[in-house]
């Protein structure tokens, strides 16, 4: 009796809940999991077996995939999309105090002078949308494109602004990215590739890094998977020397069995993600190299995208994005950096802007054209834009740069459920404030989810006692965008 009592004194609560697999710990966990399924928290029982299993949408979807071309740094809407004759007229004059009262800037002083554009604008397509000479290829497809001139965001520093656009929060707080929310909500049709893939181009990665495509508090199965250029898109994916396919299959089976035993013992749902990751990695050993091999693409296609099939570039990533969508990947995000054009005596709004547009304009337009020709555009949302825009005021006159601007910027969309051939929103005469149809970042997020068949108010996940969503407590669907 005394020995039994002594033993009980050494059984801690942690040991009890871990070892009592049919007791309170396991029953409580099972109850919580069942409640989550019964509550319809964007999940169901098959999520435990396959985190990326297809799940029903809230209502019929107009699109099934997203390709988001993120121009990191903030493209200048005033050089690309928003020609303001009054700004040209006032070039060189100090901006009126009424515009800058109470405003904050990253680098500008309040008495900065207005800067007219040096670009030439013209109207294109049946829709007559104004586009600058920086984007001749976009001009060719403009009837398929909706240009939003009235985008609005909340933060003027790059990292937080990128986070707000991608995760709905400007803080590095572990919020899930848009791609993670979508794959969590409706799964993925790709059986041998991740549901969310990230492709990067430019001299460096975007400010903000991996949290921009992370899964946050969602299971890690939903995070974006960065693909590298070259024949091995994911490090450590190929078998080591001496290990053939049969040996690898036996290893994966053994690890899966061990993980399932551990899952049954401790009830940790993250182990399902680990199982899924091993199995996905095994399937990707053949699918990923095949995806990256562009030798099967025609010369006509390669020329349309303007790519060398073996050299990394934004154009190559656009072509890979189409191939990923064809293979059922739900969300593809392309990051292209160096759009931050403050200017200095050696680099200003001329040369860097020309370079960035030369790298991206032809491939982006080719992507839309290619998707349309293959019957994929109707089901694929294509987005092109950055985290904010640029100020109507210029930095010192000898450098011709512009500061960050959050009160009015532009982006374009095409494809699945988007009404092309239109401009949405308008700004004042100098391009400073929005005067018509403001589209906040949360509105853009809500609209993309809506087109994918998801109600942004219903796609939630309970974490630390609160229901979180991509749009936080904001967001309205932009009805004018819908076809």
C-alpha positions in Angstrom: 0.0 0.0 0.0 2.8 2.4 1.0 4.7 1.5 -2.2 1.6 2.3 -4.3 1.1 5.7 -2.6 4.8 6.5 -3.1 4.4 5.7 -6.8 1.4 7.9 -7.2 3.2 10.8 -5.7 5.7 10.6 -8.6 3.0 10.5 -11.2 2.8 14.1 -12.4 -0.2 15.7 -14.2 2.0 15.7 -17.4 2.6 12.0 -17.1 -1.0 11.4 -16.5 -2.3 13.2 -19.6 0.5 11.7 -21.7 0.2 8.1 -20.6 -3.5 7.8 -20.0 -4.4 7.4 -23.7 -8.0 6.4 -23.0 -8.4 8.8 -20.1 -9.2 12.4 -19.7 -6.4 13.7 -22.0 -7.3 11.6 -25.0 -11.0 12.1 -24.4 -10.6 15.9 -24.2 -8.5 16.0 -27.3 -10.9 13.9 -29.2 -13.8 16.1 -28.1 -12.0 19.2 -29.2 -11.2 17.7 -32.6 -14.8 16.5 -33.1 -16.1 20.0 -32.1 -13.8 21.6 -34.7 -15.1 19.2 -37.4 -18.8 19.5 -36.4 -18.5 23.3 -36.2 -17.4 23.4 -39.8 -14.3 25.3 -38.9 -13.2 25.1 -42.6 -12.2 21.5 -41.9 -13.5 17.9 -41.7 -12.3 14.5 -40.7 -10.3 13.8 -43.8 -8.0 16.8 -42.9 -6.4 14.6 -40.3 -5.5 12.1 -42.9 -4.6 14.5 -45.8 -4.3 18.1 -44.8 -4.6 19.2 -48.5 -7.7 17.1 -49.2 -10.3 19.0 -51.4 -13.0 20.6 -49.3 -16.3 22.3 -50.3 -16.4 26.0 -50.7 -19.0 28.2 -49.0 -20.7 28.9 -52.4 -19.9 28.1 -56.0 -16.5 29.5 -56.9 -15.6 31.5 -60.0 -12.0 30.6 -59.8 -10.0 27.6 -58.6 -6.4 29.0 -58.6 -4.4 32.1 -57.9 -1.2 33.5 -59.4 0.0 36.5 -57.4 2.9 38.5 -59.0 4.2 40.5 -56.1 6.4 43.5 -57.2 8.3 44.0 -53.9 9.3 47.6 -53.2 6.3 49.6 -54.4 5.9 50.3 -58.2 5.2 53.9 -59.0 1.6 54.2 -60.1 2.3 57.7 -61.4 4.8 56.3 -63.9 2.7 53.3 -64.9 -1.0 53.7 -64.5 -2.2 57.1 -63.2 -1.4 60.0 -65.4 -2.3 63.3 -63.7 -2.2 66.4 -66.0 -2.5 68.7 -63.0 0.6 67.1 -61.5 2.5 67.9 -64.7 1.3 71.5 -64.6 2.5 71.9 -60.9 5.8 70.1 -61.4 8.4 71.7 -59.2 6.0 73.5 -56.9 5.8 72.8 -53.2 2.9 70.6 -52.4 0.0 72.5 -50.6 0.1 72.1 -46.8 -3.5 70.8 -46.8 -2.3 67.5 -48.4 0.5 66.7 -46.0 -1.0 68.0 -42.7 -0.8 65.1 -40.2 0.9 62.8 -42.7 4.0 60.7 -42.1 6.6 59.8 -44.7 9.5 57.4 -44.8 12.0 60.0 -46.0 10.3 63.1 -47.5 10.0 66.4 -45.7 6.7 68.2 -45.6 7.8 70.9 -48.1 8.9 68.5 -50.8 8.2 69.7 -54.3 5.7 67.9 -56.7 7.2 65.8 -59.4 5.5 65.3 -62.8 6.2 62.1 -64.7 8.7 61.8 -67.5 6.8 58.9 -69.1 4.4 59.1 -72.0 0.9 57.8 -71.6 -1.7 56.6 -74.2 -5.0 54.8 -74.3 -5.1 51.2 -75.4 -7.7 48.6 -76.3 -11.4 48.9 -76.8 -11.6 49.9 -73.1 -9.3 52.9 -73.7 -7.3 52.4 -70.5 -4.4 54.7 -70.1 -1.0 52.9 -69.8 2.5 54.4 -69.9 5.2 53.5 -72.4 6.8 51.4 -69.6 4.3 48.6 -70.2 3.8 48.0 -73.9 3.0 44.3 -73.5 0.4 45.0 -70.8 -1.1 47.5 -73.2 -1.7 44.6 -75.7 -3.9 42.6 -73.3 -5.5 45.5 -71.5 -9.0 44.5 -72.5 -8.5 41.4 -70.3 -7.3 43.4 -67.4 -8.9 45.4 -64.6 -6.7 48.2 -63.3 -7.4 49.4 -59.7 -6.2 53.0 -59.3 -7.5 53.4 -55.8 -5.7 50.9 -53.6 -5.1 51.9 -50.0 -2.9 50.5 -47.3 -2.1 51.4 -43.7 1.7 51.2 -43.2 4.5 52.9 -45.1 7.5 50.7 -44.2 8.3 47.8 -46.6 8.3 44.8 -44.2 5.0 45.6 -42.4 3.3 46.7 -45.6 4.2 43.4 -47.3 2.9 41.5 -44.2 -0.4 43.4 -44.3 -0.9 42.6 -48.0 0.0 39.0 -47.5 -1.2 38.1 -44.1 -3.8 40.8 -43.1 -1.6 42.1 -40.3 1.4 44.5 -40.4 3.0 42.8 -37.4 5.4 39.9 -37.4 2.9 38.0 -35.2 2.7 34.6 -36.9 -0.4 35.2 -39.0 -1.1 32.9 -41.9 -0.6 34.1 -45.4 -3.3 34.3 -48.0 -2.0 31.2 -49.8 -2.0 29.3 -46.5 -5.6 30.4 -45.8 -6.7 29.2 -49.2 -5.1 25.8 -49.0 -6.4 25.4 -45.5 -9.9 26.4 -46.6 -10.3 24.4 -49.8 -7.3 22.1 -50.1 -5.4 21.5 -53.3 -5.9 19.4 -56.4 -2.1 18.7 -56.7 -1.4 15.2 -55.6 2.4 15.4 -56.0 3.2 19.0 -55.5 2.5 21.5 -52.6 -0.7 23.4 -52.6 1.1 26.7 -52.2 4.4 27.4 -54.1 6.6 30.5 -53.9 9.0 31.5 -56.8 11.5 34.4 -56.3 13.5 36.5 -58.7 15.7 39.6 -58.4 18.9 40.2 -56.6 17.6 39.3 -53.2 14.5 38.1 -51.3 11.7 40.4 -50.3 11.8 42.3 -47.0 9.8 40.4 -44.5 11.1 37.0 -45.7 9.4 33.7 -45.0 6.5 35.0 -42.8 5.1 36.5 -46.1 4.3 32.9 -47.2 4.1 31.2 -43.8 1.3 29.3 -42.2 1.4 31.1 -38.9 -0.8 29.3 -36.4 -2.2 27.1 -39.0 -0.6 23.6 -39.4 2.6 23.8 -41.4 1.2 21.8 -44.3 -0.4 25.0 -45.5 2.7 27.2 -45.7 4.2 28.2 -49.0 7.1 26.1 -50.3 9.8 28.1 -52.0 11.2 26.5 -55.1 14.7 27.2 -56.2 15.9 27.6 -59.8 17.7 24.7 -61.4 17.2 21.0 -61.6 16.8 20.6 -57.8 14.1 23.0 -56.8 14.0 21.9 -53.2 17.2 21.2 -51.2 17.8 17.7 -49.9 14.9 16.3 -52.1 17.1 13.9 -54.1 18.2 10.6 -52.7 21.8 10.3 -51.3 24.3 8.1 -53.1 23.5 4.4 -52.8 19.8 4.9 -52.1 17.5 3.8 -54.9 13.7 4.3 -55.3 12.9 1.0 -53.6 15.0 1.8 -50.5 13.5 5.3 -50.3 10.0 3.9 -50.4 10.7 1.5 -47.6 12.2 4.3 -45.5 9.2 6.6 -46.1 6.8 3.7 -45.2 8.7 3.0 -42.0 8.8 6.6 -40.9 5.1 7.0 -41.6 4.3 3.9 -39.5 6.4 5.4 -36.6 4.7 8.8 -36.9 1.2 7.2 -36.9 2.1 5.3 -33.7 3.2 8.6 -32.2 0.1 10.3 -33.3 -2.1 7.6 -31.7 0.0 8.0 -28.5 0.0 11.7 -28.0 -2.8 13.0 -30.2 -0.8 15.8 -31.7 -2.4 16.9 -35.1 0.9 18.4 -36.2 2.2 14.9 -36.7 -0.3 14.5 -39.5 1.5 17.4 -41.2 4.8 15.6 -40.7 3.4 12.4 -42.2 2.0 14.3 -45.2 5.3 16.2 -45.6 7.3 12.9 -45.9 4.8 11.4 -48.3 4.7 14.6 -50.4 8.5 14.8 -50.5 8.7 11.3 -51.8 6.2 12.0 -54.6 8.0 15.3 -55.4 11.2 13.5 -56.1 9.9 12.8 -59.6 7.3 15.5 -60.0 9.5 18.6 -59.0 12.4 18.0 -61.5 9.8 17.3 -64.2 8.1 20.5 -63.5 11.3 22.5 -63.7 12.4 20.9 -67.0 11.2 23.3 -69.7 12.7 21.3 -72.6 9.2 20.2 -73.6 8.0 23.8 -74.1 7.9 25.0 -77.7 10.3 27.7 -78.9 7.2 29.9 -79.6 6.2 29.6 -75.9 9.7 30.3 -74.6 10.0 33.3 -76.9 6.6 34.6 -75.8 7.8 34.7 -72.2 11.2 35.9 -73.3 13.1 33.3 -71.3 16.1 31.1 -71.6 14.9 27.7 -70.4 17.9 27.2 -68.1 18.5 30.7 -66.8 16.6 31.9 -63.7 14.4 35.0 -64.4 11.0 36.4 -63.6 9.9 35.2 -67.1 10.9 31.6 -66.3 8.9 31.9 -63.0 5.8 33.0 -65.0 6.1 30.0 -67.2 6.6 27.8 -64.2 3.5 29.3 -62.6 1.4 28.3 -65.6 2.9 24.7 -65.3 2.1 24.6 -61.6 -1.5 25.7 -62.2 -1.8 23.0 -64.8 -0.7 20.4 -62.2 -3.4 21.6 -59.7 -1.4 23.8 -57.4 -3.8 26.1 -55.6 -1.8 29.3 -55.0 1.4 30.4 -56.8 3.2 33.5 -55.7 6.0 35.2 -57.6 8.2 37.7 -55.8 10.2 40.2 -57.9 12.3 42.7 -56.0 14.0 46.1 -56.4 10.9 48.2 -57.1 11.9 50.6 -54.3 12.9 53.8 -56.3 13.9 56.6 -54.0 16.6 57.7 -56.4 20.1 59.0 -56.0 22.5 60.7 -58.4 23.2 57.3 -60.1 19.9 55.6 -60.0 16.5 57.3 -60.3 13.0 56.7 -61.6 14.3 56.4 -65.2 16.9 53.5 -65.4 15.7 51.2 -62.6 12.0 51.6 -63.6 12.9 50.7 -67.2 14.9 47.7 -66.0 12.2 46.4 -63.7 9.5 46.8 -66.4 11.7 45.1 -69.0 12.1 42.2 -66.7 8.4 41.8 -65.9 6.1 43.3 -68.5 6.5 40.8 -71.3 6.4 37.7 -69.1 3.3 38.9 -67.1 1.4 39.7 -70.3 2.5 36.4 -71.8 1.2 34.5 -68.8 -2.2 36.0 -69.2 -2.2 35.3 -72.9 -1.0 31.7 -72.4 -3.5 31.0 -69.7 -6.3 32.3 -72.0 -5.1 30.2 -74.9 -5.1 27.1 -72.8 -8.5 27.7 -71.3 -7.1 28.3 -67.8 -7.6 32.0 -67.4 -11.3 31.7 -66.6 -10.4 29.6 -63.5 -7.2 31.5 -62.5 -7.0 34.8 -60.8 -3.9 36.8 -61.8 -2.7 39.7 -59.7 0.1 42.1 -60.3 1.1 44.7 -57.7 3.2 45.7 -54.7 2.8 46.7 -51.1 2.2 50.4 -51.7 2.9 53.1 -54.3 4.9 56.3 -54.6 4.4 59.9 -53.6 3.4 62.7 -56.0 6.2 64.7 -54.3 9.7 64.0 -55.6 12.9 63.6 -53.7 15.7 66.2 -54.5 15.4 67.3 -58.1 18.7 65.9 -59.2 17.7 62.3 -58.3 14.1 62.1 -59.4 13.0 59.6 -56.9 9.7 59.2 -55.0 8.9 58.2 -51.4 6.5 55.5 -50.2 2.9 56.3 -50.6 0.0 54.5 -48.8 -3.0 56.7 -49.6 -3.4 55.9 -53.3 -1.6 53.3 -55.5 -2.4 50.9 -58.3 -2.4 47.2 -59.3 -4.0 45.1 -61.9 -6.0 41.8 -62.0 -7.2 39.5 -64.6 -8.9 36.1 -65.0 -11.2 34.0 -62.8 -14.3 36.1 -62.3 -12.6 39.4 -62.9 -14.3 41.9 -65.3 -11.5 42.9 -67.6 -11.3 46.1 -69.7 -12.0 48.5 -66.9 -10.4 50.9 -64.4 -11.7 51.0 -60.9 -11.3 54.1 -58.7 -9.9 57.5 -59.1 -7.6 59.9 -57.3 -7.4 63.7 -57.0 -5.7 65.9 -59.6 -2.2 65.3 -58.3 -2.7 61.5 -57.4 -2.4 62.0 -53.7 -5.8 61.0 -52.3 -8.5 58.6 -53.5 -11.7 60.3 -54.5 -13.7 57.4 -55.9 -14.1 53.6 -55.0 -11.3 53.1 -52.5 -10.1 49.5 -52.4 -8.3 48.7 -49.1 -5.9 45.8 -48.9 -8.5 43.9 -46.8 -11.1 44.5 -49.6 -8.7 42.9 -52.1 -8.2 39.9 -49.8 -12.0 39.6 -49.3 -12.5 39.7 -53.1 -10.0 37.1 -53.9 -11.5 34.7 -51.3 -14.9 35.5 -52.6 -13.9 34.5 -56.2 -12.5 31.3 -54.8 -15.9 30.5 -53.2 -15.0 31.5 -49.7 -16.7 34.0 -47.4 -13.9 35.9 -45.7 -16.0 36.3 -42.6 -16.5 32.5 -42.3 -13.0 31.3 -43.1 -11.7 31.4 -39.5 -9.4 29.5 -37.2 -9.6 29.6 -33.4 -6.3 30.4 -31.9 -5.6 31.5 -28.3 -9.3 31.8 -27.6 -10.1 34.0 -30.6 -11.4 33.3 -34.1 -8.9 34.8 -36.5 -9.4 35.4 -40.3 -7.3 36.8 -43.1 -9.2 40.1 -43.2 -9.0 40.6 -39.4 -12.3 42.5 -38.7 -12.4 44.4 -42.0 -12.9 43.9 -45.7 -15.7 44.2 -48.3 -15.9 42.4 -51.6 -15.3 44.8 -54.5 -18.4 44.3 -56.6 -17.2 46.3 -59.5 -14.4 43.9 -60.0 -16.7 40.9 -60.6 -17.7 39.8 -64.0 
